[in-house]
Amino acid sequence: MKVPLLDLKAQYAKIKPEVDAALIKCAESQYFILGPEVDKLEASCAEYLDCKYSLGISSGTDALLLALMAIELKPDDEVIIPTYSFFATAGVVARLNAKPVLCDNDPVTFNIDPAKIEALITPKTRAIIPVHLYGQSADMDPIMEIAKKHNLIVIEDGAQAIGTQYKDGRKLGSIGHIGCFSFFPSKNLGGFGDGGLVTTNDDALYERMKILRVHGGKPKYHHKFIGANFRIDEIQCAVLNVKLPHLDSWTKRRQENAELYTKLFIEKGLAEKEGNITFDAKNKILLPEPVYKNTGHPHYHIYNQYIIRVENRDGLKDFLTKNDIGNEIYYPIPFHLQECFQYLGHKKGDFPLAEFCADTSLAVPIYPELTTEMITYVVDKIAEFLNQ
Ligand SMILES: *Cc1c(COP(=O)(O)O)cnc(C)c1O
């Protein structure tokens, strides 16, 4: 059996008539950029995410960059970020010649550890970027408290977590000052190319981001700020407008798949419970733990990825690949060990929990269209490898 990591053809097959009609409508309208489909998506996303404002942006990376430009981040300002995330979280800070200040992660959720943030604050600190990794919320209450105490801006990197709820039910992107999302095709809500979104409840930040999105000109050709081209295409929004109403049912399927994995892994004796943080035997795996599941909020975790941790990760990766099971390492190298960030002066051992995750984690297929047979096959193959 072949089980890909993601199968967007299966998703497309289910919504083909709707998507095709939207694409043709787009072609006939000859609106290309920032037109009615963009307006519609922004209104729907603001409502879906419980935010006053949302703006369609060229990509998730650009959403983060725009957010930092909107808070007027200056060279040498410092931004606290997790050392364990997708590259963009750090890249945008460095591109503005500011300093990424790295923080270790919580071993259970993989998200930034709020208990380690305050020690990193200096007079130059301007912002914190918590990342809601894999689709589960970072612990926002203590982060917002620290930010308030030190007068810092919080920019949520929700690229993997559109629609996720924090433990109190609030939607991510509505808690910090600005929320950033990605419509990259492999995210839970993916377009037919690059796209992104920013959210905010702040009138002034909204106005500034809207102007910065079109080179900082308002009125046109009158520039109070230096912006860039952060615009999103109509065709992306047309597809996303079709997909958004399906998102909750896809999320539910991802959650059911995660529950089935967890159940089967425990039944097979490969894991004892969710969220262990140390290996008690060589042939065991650590399961992801949806820490806010018991809150009763439906979107406690949206499982953009289902990440297991295994001591012989590289061996398992090769074995799964040989058996036609899609898998990926998100992410093999934390920022502090990346060549381009050596100037920050870190060394191996500085952030042990991030390094542990980088060395042991492996994503297995979790997409909504997976069948019970496929999940059972993946678990059987993992068992075969670990028991050999
Ligand atoms: C995907 C992703 C981004 C960047 O989004 P793009 O749309 O690919 O530019 C940023 N942060 C995280 C955590 C991501 O997963």
Ligand as a Chemical Component Dictionary entry (heavy atoms), coordinates in Angstrom:
data_LIG
# 
_chem_comp.id                   LIG 
_chem_comp.type                 NON-POLYMER 
_chem_comp.pdbx_formal_charge   0 
_chem_comp.three_letter_code    LIG 
# 
loop_
_chem_comp_atom.comp_id 
_chem_comp_atom.atom_id 
_chem_comp_atom.alt_atom_id 
_chem_comp_atom.type_symbol 
_chem_comp_atom.charge 
_chem_comp_atom.model_Cartn_x 
_chem_comp_atom.model_Cartn_y 
_chem_comp_atom.model_Cartn_z 
_chem_comp_atom.pdbx_ordinal 
LIG C1 C1 C 0 4.438 27.660 6.574  1  
LIG C2 C2 C 0 4.933 28.464 7.707  2  
LIG C3 C3 C 0 5.308 29.812 7.560  3  
LIG C4 C4 C 0 5.436 30.487 6.227  4  
LIG O1 O1 O 0 4.335 30.465 5.420  5  
LIG P1 P1 P 0 4.528 30.570 3.814  6  
LIG O2 O2 O 0 3.142 30.825 3.347  7  
LIG O3 O3 O 0 5.084 29.281 3.353  8  
LIG O4 O4 O 0 5.424 31.706 3.537  9  
LIG C5 C5 C 0 5.670 30.505 8.694  10 
LIG N1 N1 N 0 5.693 29.944 9.900  11 
LIG C6 C6 C 0 5.367 28.651 10.085 12 
LIG C7 C7 C 0 5.387 28.067 11.466 13 
LIG C8 C8 C 0 4.987 27.864 8.997  14 
LIG O5 O5 O 0 4.673 26.579 9.180  15 
# 
loop_
_chem_comp_bond.comp_id 
_chem_comp_bond.atom_id_1 
_chem_comp_bond.atom_id_2 
_chem_comp_bond.value_order 
_chem_comp_bond.pdbx_ordinal 
LIG C1 C2 SING 1  
LIG C2 C3 SING 2  
LIG C2 C8 DOUB 3  
LIG C3 C4 SING 4  
LIG C3 C5 DOUB 5  
LIG C4 O1 SING 6  
LIG O1 P1 SING 7  
LIG P1 O2 DOUB 8  
LIG P1 O3 SING 9  
LIG P1 O4 SING 10 
LIG C5 N1 SING 11 
LIG N1 C6 DOUB 12 
LIG C6 C7 SING 13 
LIG C6 C8 SING 14 
LIG C8 O5 SING 15 
# 
